[in-house]
Amino acid sequence: MMMGSHYCVSANQCFFIRTFSSFSFNLDLQHFLELMRNRDVEGALKFARKELASHGNELPVLENERLLSAMGLIAYDDVSASPASHLLDEKHRSELAELVINGSQFSSEVTRNKYIFWF
């Protein structure tokens, strides 16, 4: 079974790859947003080229739209004036924290029940 550029041998493995990819993207996006919050535009651009670009064209539409919105922050001296300033809200951080907590609980459940997602 093909999923983007990844080969999956089972539906469970594809689910795990999709979940990890989304989780990884969200962490990378938050890192970029924190750099922009601190007005480290040079650092944000370097990070975007190295890390965010690695997610490539495999992003779902909503994540791709969030990435494009976040990149638009670079054009503003005052990021709070950007149409994407909502990405800098505490709500966004809280949502990511919830994903991290749920992801760690999911990982613990997988380990506890000895589910095998790889091969």
Phi, psi and omega per residue, in radians:
M1 nan 2.268 3.106
M2 -1.722 2.428 3.024
M3 -2.354 1.773 -3.054
G4 1.100 -2.180 3.118
S5 -1.717 0.136 -3.123
H6 -1.791 2.524 3.065
Y7 -1.785 2.224 3.139
C8 -1.963 2.419 3.081
V9 -1.665 -0.177 3.115
S10 -2.629 2.829 3.089
A11 -1.103 -0.630 3.123
N12 -1.107 -0.706 3.136
Q13 -1.158 -0.730 3.096
C14 -1.062 -0.747 3.098
F15 -1.034 -0.790 -3.116
F16 -1.111 -0.756 3.130
I17 -1.121 -0.780 3.112
R18 -1.058 -0.780 -3.124
T19 -1.124 -0.809 -3.141
F20 -1.127 -0.721 -3.138
S21 -1.076 -0.758 3.125
S22 -1.148 -0.742 3.124
F23 -1.071 -0.820 3.135
S24 -1.084 -0.772 3.115
F25 -1.051 -0.816 -3.112
N26 -1.083 -0.676 3.079
L27 -1.151 -0.754 3.121
D28 -1.128 -0.722 3.124
L29 -1.101 -0.724 3.128
Q30 -1.123 -0.662 3.085
H31 -1.048 -0.800 3.095
F32 -1.030 -0.786 -3.130
L33 -1.104 -0.650 3.113
E34 -1.163 -0.669 3.066
L35 -1.087 -0.737 3.120
M36 -1.190 -0.659 3.105
R37 -1.018 -0.644 -3.141
N38 -1.552 0.130 3.126
R39 1.011 0.556 3.049
D40 -1.615 1.268 -3.059
V41 -1.097 -0.741 3.138
E42 -1.078 -0.797 3.109
G43 -1.111 -0.680 3.131
A44 -1.128 -0.724 3.119
L45 -1.145 -0.748 3.103
K46 -1.075 -0.773 -3.141
F47 -1.110 -0.749 -3.140
A48 -1.072 -0.755 -3.140
R49 -1.121 -0.705 -3.047
K50 -1.440 -0.818 -2.990
E51 -1.761 -0.904 -3.081
L52 -1.156 -0.634 3.126
A53 -1.110 -0.451 -3.120
S54 -1.179 -0.287 3.105
H55 -1.348 -0.293 2.991
G56 0.967 -2.616 -3.074
N57 -1.555 0.183 -3.077
E58 -1.570 0.061 -3.111
L59 -1.255 2.425 2.994
P60 -1.083 2.808 -3.055
V61 -0.954 -0.819 -3.095
L62 -1.118 -0.713 3.114
E63 -1.190 -0.651 3.096
N64 -1.109 -0.721 3.105
E65 -1.112 -0.711 3.098
R66 -1.121 -0.685 3.111
L67 -1.101 -0.818 3.135
L68 -1.085 -0.720 3.096
S69 -1.082 -0.773 -3.127
A70 -1.105 -0.714 3.134
M71 -1.111 -0.499 3.106
G72 -1.127 -0.338 3.109
L73 -1.054 -0.471 -3.101
I74 -1.067 -0.525 -3.069
A75 -1.314 -0.144 -3.033
Y76 -1.938 2.257 3.009
D77 -1.161 -0.675 3.082
D78 -1.901 1.749 -3.049
V79 -1.076 -0.394 3.119
S80 -1.223 -0.271 3.096
A81 -1.522 -0.122 -3.118
S82 -1.330 2.556 3.037
P83 -1.089 -0.302 3.140
A84 -1.701 0.210 -3.093
S85 -1.062 -0.387 3.109
H86 -1.059 -0.422 3.119
L87 -1.195 -0.291 3.139
L88 -1.627 -0.036 -3.138
D89 -1.158 2.705 3.054
E90 -1.042 -0.531 3.131
K91 -0.988 -0.719 -3.129
H92 -1.121 -0.746 3.099
R93 -1.086 -0.743 -3.126
S94 -1.099 -0.712 3.119
E95 -1.099 -0.701 3.115
L96 -1.173 -0.728 3.110
A97 -1.038 -0.687 3.108
E98 -1.128 -0.705 3.078
L99 -1.066 -0.743 -3.142
V100 -1.100 -0.799 -3.137
I101 -1.098 -0.831 3.132
N102 -1.119 -0.652 3.107
G103 -1.129 -0.695 3.134
S104 -1.233 -0.612 3.086
Q105 -1.168 -0.717 3.104
F106 -1.063 -0.791 3.135
S107 -1.068 -0.734 3.118
S108 -1.122 -0.713 3.134
E109 -1.126 -0.727 3.111
V110 -1.069 -0.804 -3.129
T111 -1.138 -0.785 -3.091
R112 -1.084 -0.722 -3.103
N113 -1.578 0.001 3.085
K114 0.992 0.678 3.009
Y115 -1.260 2.503 3.121
I116 -2.011 2.041 3.131
F117 -1.702 -0.343 3.135
W118 -1.736 2.178 3.023
F119 0.730 nan nan
